[in-house]
Structure formats: structure tokens, C-alpha cells
Amino acid sequence: MTYDLIVIGAGPGGYVAAIRAAQLGFSVACIEGRGSLGGTCLNVGCIPSKALLTSSGKFAELSGLAAHGIAVEGAALDLGAMMARKDKIVGDLTKGIAFLLKKNGVEQINGWASIPTPGRVDIRQGQDTVSLKAKNILIATGSEPTPLDGIEIDEINVLSSTGALTLDAVPDHLVVVGAGVIGVELGQVWSRLGAKVTIVEYLDRILPGIDGETAKLAQRALSKRGLKFQLGRALTGITQTDDGLRLTLDRVGRDTQETLDADKVLIAIGRRPVTRGLGLEALGVTCERGLIVVDDHFQTSVPGIYAIGDCVPGPMLAHKAEEDGVACVETLAGLNGHVDYATVPGVVYTDPEVASVGLTEEALKEAGTDYSVGKFALMANSRARASGQTDGAVKVLCDPDGNILGAHICSAHAGDLIAELVLAMANGATVGEVARTCHAHPALGEAVKEACLDALGRAVHA
């Protein structure tokens, strides 16, 4: 049998692409080497981290209930039960993906894939190898944690994000190296559960790539919640001591060194694409900095071989990979598949959340773009005051005609609030049109409306 499409990888990009292709009438096989479906996102990324963020958030909330007139006595942490809940969520969702593939007629195949020639995929299953033929091959192999030169990750004391999701005890002092999304999210999980958490970052700010003013709001709020930050420091070594681990740090731009003691270290300096073992070099597939180069239709330099998601340029986000996958297979079916990368949102699921879409203020200044800013602090939002979630603000950037160029939110439920502004940008709605839209009261969404009003010089509640 020759398949219309073979998808290599069953993460968010891969399984969504396989399902969409099957809906369009393709014969499809989806190959996954991991023991379970869902890729990094479901197994050791987005989903388990959000489960632990939710559980740890409920535990942390207990200490603030006295202000609501609620006394709690005898509350205790059962970390095993918390981890079991996380694992059950992952397991249930994995089974759900298997059901969806079967429902849509996608053949699921377990094994590690390689591409010896265009139109053929070899699948290693233990000691055996199975070969399949395909008219088109789609690479959706995702990404993995980026290692740090000279630092060995043993997943016992020195952890990647994978190990940080499976600790069997709360560390006394966790040092997180990297103040990006993964670092601050997992740092807050363990801080809420009782660990002292210090986040070490090479840059002089947290959340690189996020609007600078919004990142400062986030740092201030996270510091209030117990996270410690040491910025402008580079990790140069980790040694074992009688009491745990000792980190050696260089002060960036200064000729000084510091040491920091910890009992666990999380290395969270980013992610890199997974493309090894596919045979891309022998095939002649062009790669740059480890990423597969593709054209506007996701085709690689070799006809009939396509790539999406984390292994191609662009933000390493599950929802971006899904959009890539749908656009790729719709193009193969003769439809107008397209992804507008200017309207792909990003969210940090800490408390408060941080959400962004479009350009930052720094990018607009660098480009010399004429723009206006609208802001609204959550402290002035009645729902935020009632719920006690007043940290942060909504920030909207627009051109002189009111077209939204970027939006950045630090607040509770920012990941939900950003959707309105993503929709506005995707459909060409201006700040004036958002401002004229009736928003429910009292609700956090009113902060979005007020920020748009402020961009017009018409803020009512600020």
C-alpha cells in the first residue's frame, strides 16, 4: 500500500495534521516512537506543567483565604496524589488522541522513523524494520530541552523540564537556570509547594522576547509570590558538595564570580529541534541552525517531504504546530492553507499569567514605526478587585489608524483575555471597534476595552 501521507511524529502538529488530512480524504499513517501519543506537549510539557500549576495554585491559595474570612486548619501536601492526578490527566488525553486517530481512519504505527529516499519511510520496531511508501511525507518531530555546555543533566539532581515534572519530594532550594517560559512556570510550581526557588538568567531581564514593560510587571508580581531572581549571571559549572550542589556563576559584563548552593538545579535555557536519525543530511534536506528550511507551503528542499512545528523556523508553540499542520495538508489537498504568524499568541501560565500577540514596543521603536499605546491597570478593574487579582495591566499598541500592532497582558486569565485581541488583529478590527464593543460588567475583559479606549485618549476608569 502507498499512503497519500505519512506523518512522522504524533505531537500536536503531527496528529492534528494526520486527522485533517484524513478528513480531506487522504490515506494517512502517523508514526510515533515515544511510548505514548501527544509528543512533548502532552507527555512532558504543556499539559503536565499546567496540571501542576493548577494543583500548586490551589495549595498556595490556602494561605490567603483568611482575608476572605475562611480559616483552614490541618491542610497538608500529598505530593504523590498531586503527581498521580497529573499522570492521569496525561494518560486520559493520550487515550483521547488514539481514539481520534482511529475515529478518523488514521493508521497509528509505533516505532522510530527514518527516510532513506523520498517516498519511503523505514520504521524501526525493536530489532525489526518495516518499510512504507508514501506520496508525501510530513516531518513533525518536535523539540527537546537544550543542554548547557559542560553541564550534565542526570534527571536526579540536575534536571531538565522532564525531571522537574516528576520529583518525588519538594526540594529545599531549587535553582532554575533560565528565566524563560519553562523556567518561571516550573519555578512557581515548586515555590508554591514550599521550595526556595532562585531563578538565574544570563540576560538582565526575565521572559526574553516578551514586551519589556510587561515582563517587568510579571517579575514584580512573581517576586511578591516568593520567586527570587538573579539576573545578568552565567552558569559556568556545578559541583557536588557534602550538602548538595554548588553553582559557579559569572557576572555578565563584570570580572567577578559568585557561588550559589542548591539541592536541585533545573536547566531551562530553551528548546532545540529534534531531527536526528531521520536521514535528512543524506537526503539533501536543507537545514539551518538545526531547523529544517521550508517554503511557504512547508515543503523542504526535497520535493514530497514537508516539515512543520518546532523543527522549522518560528515560535516553538503547540498551537503554532497545529496551525502549520492544518495549513500544510490543506495545501496538499489543493486548498488555500495559510498561517498568519503575526497573530500567533504566546502565553506564560504563571500567576499572574502573561500573554502576548504581535509586535512589542521595543520592536516598534527599533523599526521607527509610528504608534500609540493604550494601557489599563488591573488595579482599576472591579472584577480584579473583587477577586483579589489586581497585579498587572493590559497594553495595546496601534498605528495612527487604530490598527492593532501588538497586545501584551499581565493579569489573571491573560491567556483567555488575549483571544479577543488576536481575533481583532486577525480580522482587521481596530482599537476603536474593540472599544465600541459592549463588554460584560464586572469582568476582567473590561480591562481590554479600557486599554483600547486609552489608546484613543478616551479611558473612562483610569
Secondary structure in CASP SS format (residue, H / E / C, confidence):
PFRMAT SS
TARGET T0000
AUTHOR 0000-0000-0000
METHOD secondary structure of the structure
MODEL  1
M C 1.00
T E 1.00
Y E 1.00
D E 1.00
L E 1.00
I E 1.00
V E 1.00
I E 1.00
G C 1.00
A C 1.00
G C 1.00
P H 1.00
G H 1.00
G H 1.00
Y H 1.00
V H 1.00
A H 1.00
A H 1.00
I H 1.00
R H 1.00
A H 1.00
A H 1.00
Q H 1.00
L C 1.00
G C 1.00
F C 1.00
S C 1.00
V E 1.00
A E 1.00
C E 1.00
I E 1.00
E E 1.00
G C 1.00
R C 1.00
G C 1.00
S C 1.00
L C 1.00
G C 1.00
G H 1.00
T H 1.00
C H 1.00
L H 1.00
N H 1.00
V H 1.00
G C 1.00
C H 1.00
I H 1.00
P H 1.00
S H 1.00
K H 1.00
A H 1.00
L H 1.00
L H 1.00
T H 1.00
S H 1.00
S H 1.00
G H 1.00
K H 1.00
F H 1.00
A H 1.00
E H 1.00
L H 1.00
S H 1.00
G H 1.00
L H 1.00
A H 1.00
A H 1.00
H H 1.00
G C 1.00
I C 1.00
A C 1.00
V C 1.00
E C 1.00
G C 1.00
A C 1.00
A C 1.00
L C 1.00
D C 1.00
L H 1.00
G H 1.00
A H 1.00
M H 1.00
M H 1.00
A H 1.00
R H 1.00
K H 1.00
D H 1.00
K H 1.00
I H 1.00
V H 1.00
G H 1.00
D H 1.00
L H 1.00
T H 1.00
K H 1.00
G H 1.00
I H 1.00
A H 1.00
F H 1.00
L H 1.00
L H 1.00
K H 1.00
K H 1.00
N C 1.00
G C 1.00
V C 1.00
E E 1.00
Q E 1.00
I E 1.00
N E 1.00
G C 1.00
W E 1.00
A E 1.00
S E 1.00
I E 1.00
P E 1.00
T E 1.00
P C 1.00
G C 1.00
R E 1.00
V E 1.00
D E 1.00
I E 1.00
R E 1.00
Q E 1.00
G C 1.00
Q C 1.00
D E 1.00
T E 1.00
V E 1.00
S E 1.00
L E 1.00
K E 1.00
A E 1.00
K E 1.00
N E 1.00
I E 1.00
L E 1.00
I E 1.00
A C 1.00
T C 1.00
G C 1.00
S E 1.00
E E 1.00
P E 1.00
T C 1.00
P C 1.00
L C 1.00
D C 1.00
G C 1.00
I C 1.00
E C 1.00
I C 1.00
D C 1.00
E C 1.00
I C 1.00
N C 1.00
V E 1.00
L E 1.00
S C 1.00
S H 1.00
T H 1.00
G H 1.00
A H 1.00
L C 1.00
T C 1.00
L C 1.00
D C 1.00
A C 1.00
V C 1.00
P C 1.00
D C 1.00
H E 1.00
L E 1.00
V E 1.00
V E 1.00
V E 1.00
G C 1.00
A C 1.00
G C 1.00
V H 1.00
I H 1.00
G H 1.00
V H 1.00
E H 1.00
L H 1.00
G H 1.00
Q H 1.00
V H 1.00
W H 1.00
S H 1.00
R H 1.00
L C 1.00
G C 1.00
A C 1.00
K E 1.00
V E 1.00
T E 1.00
I E 1.00
V E 1.00
E E 1.00
Y C 1.00
L C 1.00
D C 1.00
R C 1.00
I C 1.00
L C 1.00
P C 1.00
G C 1.00
I C 1.00
D C 1.00
G H 1.00
E H 1.00
T H 1.00
A H 1.00
K H 1.00
L H 1.00
A H 1.00
Q H 1.00
R H 1.00
A H 1.00
L H 1.00
S H 1.00
K H 1.00
R C 1.00
G C 1.00
L C 1.00
K E 1.00
F E 1.00
Q E 1.00
L E 1.00
G C 1.00
R E 1.00
A E 1.00
L E 1.00
T E 1.00
G E 1.00
I E 1.00
T E 1.00
Q E 1.00
T E 1.00
D C 1.00
D C 1.00
G E 1.00
L E 1.00
R E 1.00
L E 1.00
T E 1.00
L E 1.00
D E 1.00
R E 1.00
V C 1.00
G C 1.00
R C 1.00
D C 1.00
T C 1.00
Q E 1.00
E E 1.00
T E 1.00
L E 1.00
D E 1.00
A E 1.00
D C 1.00
K E 1.00
V E 1.00
L E 1.00
I E 1.00
A C 1.00
I C 1.00
G C 1.00
R E 1.00
R E 1.00
P E 1.00
V C 1.00
T C 1.00
R C 1.00
G C 1.00
L C 1.00
G C 1.00
L H 1.00
E H 1.00
A H 1.00
L H 1.00
G C 1.00
V C 1.00
T C 1.00
C E 1.00
E E 1.00
R C 1.00
G C 1.00
L E 1.00
I E 1.00
V C 1.00
V C 1.00
D C 1.00
D C 1.00
H C 1.00
F C 1.00
Q E 1.00
T C 1.00
S C 1.00
V C 1.00
P C 1.00
G C 1.00
I E 1.00
Y E 1.00
A E 1.00
I C 1.00
G H 1.00
D H 1.00
C H 1.00
V C 1.00
P C 1.00
G C 1.00
P C 1.00
M C 1.00
L C 1.00
A H 1.00
H H 1.00
K H 1.00
A H 1.00
E H 1.00
E H 1.00
D H 1.00
G H 1.00
V H 1.00
A H 1.00
C H 1.00
V H 1.00
E H 1.00
T H 1.00
L H 1.00
A C 1.00
G C 1.00
L C 1.00
N C 1.00
G C 1.00
H C 1.00
V C 1.00
D C 1.00
Y H 1.00
A H 1.00
T H 1.00
V C 1.00
P C 1.00
G E 1.00
V E 1.00
V E 1.00
Y C 1.00
T C 1.00
D C 1.00
P C 1.00
E E 1.00
V E 1.00
A E 1.00
S E 1.00
V E 1.00
G E 1.00
L C 1.00
T C 1.00
E H 1.00
E H 1.00
A H 1.00
L H 1.00
K H 1.00
E H 1.00
A H 1.00
G C 1.00
T C 1.00
D C 1.00
Y C 1.00
S E 1.00
V E 1.00
G E 1.00
K E 1.00
F E 1.00
A E 1.00
L H 1.00
M H 1.00
A H 1.00
N C 1.00
S H 1.00
R H 1.00
A H 1.00
R H 1.00
A H 1.00
S H 1.00
G C 1.00
Q C 1.00
T C 1.00
D C 1.00
G C 1.00
A E 1.00
V E 1.00
K E 1.00
V E 1.00
L E 1.00
C E 1.00
D C 1.00
P C 1.00
D C 1.00
G C 1.00
N E 1.00
I E 1.00
L E 1.00
G E 1.00
A E 1.00
H E 1.00
I E 1.00
C E 1.00
S E 1.00
A C 1.00
H C 1.00
A H 1.00
G H 1.00
D H 1.00
L H 1.00
I H 1.00
A H 1.00
E H 1.00
L H 1.00
V H 1.00
L H 1.00
A H 1.00
M H 1.00
A H 1.00
N C 1.00
G C 1.00
A C 1.00
T E 1.00
V H 1.00
G H 1.00
E H 1.00
V H 1.00
A H 1.00
R C 1.00
T C 1.00
C C 1.00
H C 1.00
A C 1.00
H C 1.00
P C 1.00
A C 1.00
L C 1.00
G C 1.00
E H 1.00
A H 1.00
V H 1.00
K H 1.00
E H 1.00
A H 1.00
C H 1.00
L H 1.00
D H 1.00
A H 1.00
L C 1.00
G C 1.00
R C 1.00
A C 1.00
V C 1.00
H C 1.00
A C 1.00
END
